[in-house]
Amino acid sequence: MLYLIEDSELSRRAIGKYIDVYHYPDGRKELRLNGTLLPYSTYDRLSEIDQGAIVDNKRLGRTLEFISLVQSKRDNTRSQSIPAGDGPSRRRPKQEGKKSQRSLDNDDMLEALKQLQSRSEDIFGKRAR
């Protein structure tokens, strides 16, 4: 999860400095610089395409399905470098056959395309040549 601090005069003064992140029991989080609240938004780098998006977008359906196939090869465990904040940390075993986001490459995309192509033959039948 990344915290994207909104652009303002105060946030520009925070460049290169440490800021405090407060985690509250009710789930709220606050980012502060010298006690002053900083407005922010969050960005989840491990987001996923849901099945509803594939069904709703008829023209983008195949593209979204391709993205979903590539995402299924990704290891979605979060980094262990920061505390979870909700109890003692525990080591999670590496998922077998999964890769980190940065380790996904062209071979994984090619494999997903081949898998998607074989599905289209099941749906539409083989093309006559």
Summary of the structure (lengths in Angstrom):
residues: 129
radius of gyration: 21.0
end to end distance: 49.3
largest distance: 70.6
contacts: 232
relative contact order: 0.12
helix: 34%
strand: 17%
